[in-house]
């Protein structure tokens, strides 16, 4: 709708109107009415077109009421807010955001939220890539609890007897064989090239309730031991390797010189089964199931 200003008063004023000194606009420079620009007033056809303005106004009112309630509950908060507003200096992120807004091309988002989301995605992707590496080399299971060794008259080497108290060693530590309980002890042949057999043994000990597994080489610094413990096609880090410098266990349990020999040891240190030679393709479900607590 176009509104035209009213015409100026006639030059022959009768003097009954307001005097020049009473006119509040007398200080304004004189301008002809016909020189004033037209005024365009937009009147909506439907009040629903003003919903956005009404919602914004109501949101401002609600925000103001919240601030007033907080100010009443926390005395001095208004003065603190005003003081912080006077002392505020834009930090680095705000300065970067303002620079990005100035440099962003038209039609492109000018918010830093996109950069934040991208950073989060990169971090999550990096963590996801680390998960397979962690799972590929988990730490072997630790012995369960402090169960005392069984008191038995059965001699070491027989079913129901304890393992002999001989020292087993690694490059950095040593421990007695009687500490390996409960356990599946795999007595390796000399320089055993048997990664597939070790892989199948370890895989079956992880089925159901896992059993701590130990690979014992019959002499010190066996070059095959580290490979069998670490390589993915063998134990893949799911077993602990030890050296038996005097081959005491291999001689006591008459280990096979060509294939791995298995010893199943209960939590109290007793031998559960007679020693068993393992060949590729053997299944151990029933044999391992005799371990108490499995």
C-alpha positions as a Python dict, from the first residue, in 0.01 Angstrom:
ca = {
    (1, 'X'): (0, 0, 0),
    (2, 'X'): (138, 341, -98),
    (3, 'X'): (85, 632, 146),
    (4, 'X'): (129, 988, 22),
    (5, 'X'): (217, 1251, 285),
    (6, 'X'): (-47, 1518, 343),
    (7, 'X'): (0, 1851, 161),
    (8, 'X'): (181, 2134, 342),
    (9, 'X'): (-26, 2404, 510),
    (10, 'X'): (-137, 2700, 304),
    (11, 'X'): (90, 3000, 297),
    (12, 'X'): (-182, 3219, 435),
    (13, 'X'): (-181, 3083, 785),
    (14, 'X'): (-439, 3253, 1008),
    (15, 'X'): (-196, 3254, 1298),
    (16, 'X'): (-402, 3017, 1511),
    (17, 'X'): (-158, 2726, 1461),
    (18, 'X'): (148, 2662, 1676),
    (19, 'X'): (413, 2928, 1668),
    (20, 'X'): (758, 2856, 1529),
    (21, 'X'): (912, 2840, 1873),
    (22, 'X'): (643, 2588, 1987),
    (23, 'X'): (706, 2346, 1698),
    (24, 'X'): (917, 2050, 1811),
    (25, 'X'): (1043, 2001, 1456),
    (26, 'X'): (1134, 2364, 1404),
    (27, 'X'): (1503, 2277, 1416),
    (28, 'X'): (1473, 2056, 1109),
    (29, 'X'): (1569, 2212, 776),
    (30, 'X'): (1282, 2312, 555),
    (31, 'X'): (1180, 2054, 293),
    (32, 'X'): (889, 2057, 54),
    (33, 'X'): (631, 1787, 114),
    (34, 'X'): (628, 1688, -248),
    (35, 'X'): (1001, 1623, -221),
    (36, 'X'): (962, 1367, 58),
    (37, 'X'): (1007, 1003, -54),
    (38, 'X'): (698, 783, -62),
    (39, 'X'): (654, 534, 223),
    (40, 'X'): (575, 169, 142),
    (41, 'X'): (390, -18, 415),
    (42, 'X'): (348, -396, 378),
    (43, 'X'): (29, -528, 532),
    (44, 'X'): (16, -913, 534),
    (45, 'X'): (-291, -1077, 394),
    (46, 'X'): (-274, -1352, 662),
    (47, 'X'): (-157, -1312, 1022),
    (48, 'X'): (16, -1648, 999),
    (49, 'X'): (286, -1474, 795),
    (50, 'X'): (398, -1312, 1118),
    (51, 'X'): (449, -1643, 1302),
    (52, 'X'): (828, -1626, 1272),
    (53, 'X'): (841, -1273, 1416),
    (54, 'X'): (603, -1369, 1697),
    (55, 'X'): (810, -1680, 1782),
    (56, 'X'): (1130, -1476, 1790),
    (57, 'X'): (970, -1217, 2016),
    (58, 'X'): (837, -1485, 2253),
    (59, 'X'): (1178, -1655, 2265),
    (60, 'X'): (1339, -1325, 2360),
    (61, 'X'): (1080, -1278, 2634),
    (62, 'X'): (1145, -1628, 2771),
    (63, 'X'): (1521, -1569, 2765),
    (64, 'X'): (1479, -1240, 2950),
    (65, 'X'): (1256, -1403, 3212),
    (66, 'X'): (1514, -1681, 3266),
    (67, 'X'): (1790, -1428, 3316),
    (68, 'X'): (1574, -1234, 3560),
    (69, 'X'): (1497, -1550, 3762),
    (70, 'X'): (1865, -1643, 3772),
    (71, 'X'): (1956, -1290, 3878),
    (72, 'X'): (1705, -1313, 4163),
    (73, 'X'): (1839, -1652, 4277),
    (74, 'X'): (2206, -1554, 4251),
    (75, 'X'): (2263, -1206, 4391),
    (76, 'X'): (2534, -1010, 4217),
    (77, 'X'): (2522, -1223, 3902),
    (78, 'X'): (2400, -933, 3691),
    (79, 'X'): (2691, -714, 3795),
    (80, 'X'): (2933, -1002, 3731),
    (81, 'X'): (2784, -1058, 3386),
    (82, 'X'): (2813, -688, 3305),
    (83, 'X'): (3174, -682, 3427),
    (84, 'X'): (3264, -986, 3219),
    (85, 'X'): (3098, -828, 2917),
    (86, 'X'): (3315, -518, 2955),
    (87, 'X'): (3631, -724, 2999),
    (88, 'X'): (3557, -977, 2728),
    (89, 'X'): (3821, -1025, 2462),
    (90, 'X'): (3764, -1264, 2174),
    (91, 'X'): (3975, -1574, 2211),
    (92, 'X'): (4164, -1748, 1936),
    (93, 'X'): (3872, -1964, 1822),
    (94, 'X'): (3641, -1665, 1795),
    (95, 'X'): (3900, -1469, 1596),
    (96, 'X'): (3950, -1763, 1361),
    (97, 'X'): (3574, -1803, 1324),
    (98, 'X'): (3534, -1433, 1239),
    (99, 'X'): (3816, -1456, 985),
    (100, 'X'): (3654, -1763, 829),
    (101, 'X'): (3323, -1575, 808),
    (102, 'X'): (3490, -1286, 628),
    (103, 'X'): (3679, -1515, 389),
    (104, 'X'): (3403, -1771, 326),
    (105, 'X'): (3252, -1748, -23),
    (106, 'X'): (2889, -1655, -65),
    (107, 'X'): (2643, -1938, -9),
    (108, 'X'): (2889, -2136, 202),
    (109, 'X'): (2836, -2215, 569),
    (110, 'X'): (3027, -1983, 802),
    (111, 'X'): (3020, -2189, 1117),
    (112, 'X'): (3305, -2375, 1278),
    (113, 'X'): (3078, -2665, 1369),
    (114, 'X'): (3169, -2840, 1043),
    (115, 'X'): (3536, -2831, 1132),
    (116, 'X'): (3461, -2966, 1479),
    (117, 'X'): (3257, -3254, 1334),
    (118, 'X'): (3537, -3333, 1089),
    (119, 'X'): (3791, -3339, 1372),
    (120, 'X'): (3571, -3577, 1575),
    (121, 'X'): (3533, -3809, 1275),
    (122, 'X'): (3911, -3816, 1224),
    (123, 'X'): (3971, -3900, 1591),
    (124, 'X'): (3709, -4179, 1587),
    (125, 'X'): (3858, -4321, 1267),
    (126, 'X'): (4204, -4326, 1424),
    (127, 'X'): (4070, -4504, 1733),
    (128, 'X'): (3889, -4754, 1515),
    (129, 'X'): (4209, -4828, 1326),
    (130, 'X'): (4389, -4899, 1654),
    (131, 'X'): (4136, -5157, 1773),
    (132, 'X'): (4255, -5439, 1540),
    (133, 'X'): (4615, -5373, 1645),
    (134, 'X'): (4522, -5406, 2012),
    (135, 'X'): (4315, -5719, 1954),
    (136, 'X'): (4591, -5879, 1748),
    (137, 'X'): (4829, -5884, 2046),
    (138, 'X'): (4624, -5918, 2363),
    (139, 'X'): (4793, -6011, 2687),
    (140, 'X'): (4763, -6379, 2790),
    (141, 'X'): (4522, -6467, 3063),
    (142, 'X'): (4663, -6448, 3415),
    (143, 'X'): (4624, -6736, 3661),
    (144, 'X'): (4298, -6722, 3854),
    (145, 'X'): (4326, -6646, 4220),
    (146, 'X'): (4569, -6768, 4483),
    (147, 'X'): (4466, -7132, 4512),
    (148, 'X'): (4720, -7336, 4714),
    (149, 'X'): (4894, -7627, 4553),
    (150, 'X'): (4727, -7962, 4609),
    (151, 'X'): (4871, -8189, 4875),
    (152, 'X'): (4920, -8524, 4704),
    (153, 'X'): (5141, -8828, 4731),
    (154, 'X'): (5131, -8884, 4353),
    (155, 'X'): (5474, -8835, 4203),
    (156, 'X'): (5535, -8563, 3939),
    (157, 'X'): (5489, -8699, 3589),
    (158, 'X'): (5176, -8903, 3668),
    (159, 'X'): (4810, -8804, 3642),
    (160, 'X'): (4706, -8634, 3968),
    (161, 'X'): (5063, -8532, 4049),
    (162, 'X'): (5211, -8184, 4051),
    (163, 'X'): (5448, -8043, 3795),
    (164, 'X'): (5811, -8053, 3907),
    (165, 'X'): (5942, -7736, 4070),
    (166, 'X'): (6184, -7653, 3788),
    (167, 'X'): (6262, -7297, 3674),
    (168, 'X'): (6128, -7176, 3339),
    (169, 'X'): (6280, -6861, 3194),
    (170, 'X'): (6231, -6584, 2944),
    (171, 'X'): (6477, -6317, 2833),
    (172, 'X'): (6381, -6101, 3133),
    (173, 'X'): (6229, -6320, 3404),
    (174, 'X'): (6206, -6667, 3552),
    (175, 'X'): (5934, -6859, 3735),
    (176, 'X'): (5880, -7216, 3861),
    (177, 'X'): (5673, -7452, 3652),
    (178, 'X'): (5433, -7502, 3946),
    (179, 'X'): (5314, -7140, 3894),
    (180, 'X'): (5158, -7229, 3559),
    (181, 'X'): (4805, -7313, 3676),
    (182, 'X'): (4542, -7356, 3553),
    (183, 'X'): (4707, -7401, 3218),
    (184, 'X'): (4750, -7582, 2894),
    (185, 'X'): (5127, -7634, 2863),
    (186, 'X'): (5253, -7709, 2514),
    (187, 'X'): (5590, -7886, 2518),
    (188, 'X'): (5758, -7798, 2188),
    (189, 'X'): (6005, -8015, 1997),
    (190, 'X'): (6351, -7871, 1936),
    (191, 'X'): (6330, -7586, 1677),
    (192, 'X'): (5962, -7665, 1619),
    (193, 'X'): (5837, -7552, 1278),
    (194, 'X'): (5474, -7611, 1367),
    (195, 'X'): (5286, -7279, 1343),
    (196, 'X'): (4966, -7438, 1211),
    (197, 'X'): (4947, -7685, 1500),
    (198, 'X'): (5007, -7406, 1754),
    (199, 'X'): (4741, -7191, 1587),
    (200, 'X'): (4481, -7470, 1613),
    (201, 'X'): (4573, -7545, 1978),
    (202, 'X'): (4543, -7182, 2086),
    (203, 'X'): (4220, -7131, 1891),
    (204, 'X'): (4057, -7425, 2067),
    (205, 'X'): (4168, -7306, 2412),
    (206, 'X'): (3982, -6978, 2344),
    (207, 'X'): (3655, -7154, 2268),
    (208, 'X'): (3418, -7134, 2563),
    (209, 'X'): (3599, -7033, 2877),
    (210, 'X'): (3960, -6951, 2778),
    (211, 'X'): (4251, -7143, 2929),
    (212, 'X'): (4591, -6975, 2982),
    (213, 'X'): (4831, -7131, 2732),
    (214, 'X'): (5210, -7160, 2762),
    (215, 'X'): (5461, -7270, 2500),
    (216, 'X'): (5772, -7433, 2653),
    (217, 'X'): (6083, -7483, 2441),
    (218, 'X'): (6323, -7760, 2556),
    (219, 'X'): (6636, -7545, 2557),
    (220, 'X'): (6749, -7186, 2603),
    (221, 'X'): (6712, -6928, 2323),
    (222, 'X'): (6513, -7147, 2091),
    (223, 'X'): (6487, -6936, 1773),
    (224, 'X'): (6142, -7072, 1686),
    (225, 'X'): (5980, -6983, 2020),
    (226, 'X'): (5937, -6609, 1960),
    (227, 'X'): (5792, -6670, 1616),
    (228, 'X'): (5541, -6927, 1742),
    (229, 'X'): (5429, -6691, 2021),
    (230, 'X'): (5394, -6373, 1814),
    (231, 'X'): (5313, -6456, 1453),
    (232, 'X'): (4945, -6433, 1345),
    (233, 'X'): (4963, -6775, 1178),
    (234, 'X'): (5070, -6932, 1511),
    (235, 'X'): (4972, -6821, 1864),
    (236, 'X'): (4925, -6453, 1762),
    (237, 'X'): (5018, -6329, 2109),
    (238, 'X'): (4758, -6546, 2286),
    (239, 'X'): (5022, -6761, 2459),
    (240, 'X'): (5331, -6700, 2673),
    (241, 'X'): (5663, -6852, 2576),
    (242, 'X'): (5916, -7004, 2821),
    (243, 'X'): (6245, -7183, 2793),
    (244, 'X'): (6317, -7500, 2990),
    (245, 'X'): (6699, -7488, 2995),
    (246, 'X'): (6742, -7843, 3118),
    (247, 'X'): (6450, -7989, 2914),
    (248, 'X'): (6321, -8124, 3247),
    (249, 'X'): (5953, -8124, 3146),
    (250, 'X'): (6018, -8282, 2807),
    (251, 'X'): (6217, -8565, 2966),
    (252, 'X'): (5974, -8619, 3257),
    (253, 'X'): (5662, -8633, 3038),
    (254, 'X'): (5839, -8805, 2744),
    (255, 'X'): (5742, -8536, 2497),
    (256, 'X'): (5722, -8626, 2128),
    (257, 'X'): (6039, -8512, 1949),
    (258, 'X'): (5850, -8412, 1631),
    (259, 'X'): (5508, -8280, 1741),
    (260, 'X'): (5375, -8066, 2030),
    (261, 'X'): (5289, -8250, 2353),
    (262, 'X'): (5004, -8113, 2568),
    (263, 'X'): (4982, -8103, 2949),
    (264, 'X'): (4650, -7998, 3106),
    (265, 'X'): (4705, -7859, 3458),
    (266, 'X'): (4426, -7784, 3709),
    (267, 'X'): (4407, -7474, 3927),
    (268, 'X'): (4560, -7660, 4222),
    (269, 'X'): (4858, -7771, 4010),
    (270, 'X'): (4763, -8133, 3945),
    (271, 'X'): (4795, -8297, 3603),
    (272, 'X'): (4442, -8369, 3473),
    (273, 'X'): (4519, -8608, 3183),
    (274, 'X'): (4812, -8814, 3062),
    (275, 'X'): (5030, -8613, 2821),
    (276, 'X'): (4880, -8593, 2473),
    (277, 'X'): (5056, -8554, 2138),
    (278, 'X'): (4880, -8308, 1909),
    (279, 'X'): (4858, -8338, 1533),
    (280, 'X'): (4699, -8090, 1296),
    (281, 'X'): (4323, -8148, 1275),
    (282, 'X'): (4279, -8290, 1628),
    (283, 'X'): (3981, -8167, 1826),
    (284, 'X'): (4024, -8101, 2197),
    (285, 'X'): (3672, -8016, 2320),
    (286, 'X'): (3621, -8326, 2533),
    (287, 'X'): (3982, -8341, 2647),
    (288, 'X'): (3984, -7976, 2760),
    (289, 'X'): (3638, -8014, 2912),
    (290, 'X'): (3780, -8230, 3191),
    (291, 'X'): (3955, -7925, 3340),
    (292, 'X'): (3770, -7834, 3665),
    (293, 'X'): (3589, -7502, 3637),
    (294, 'X'): (3569, -7506, 3257),
}
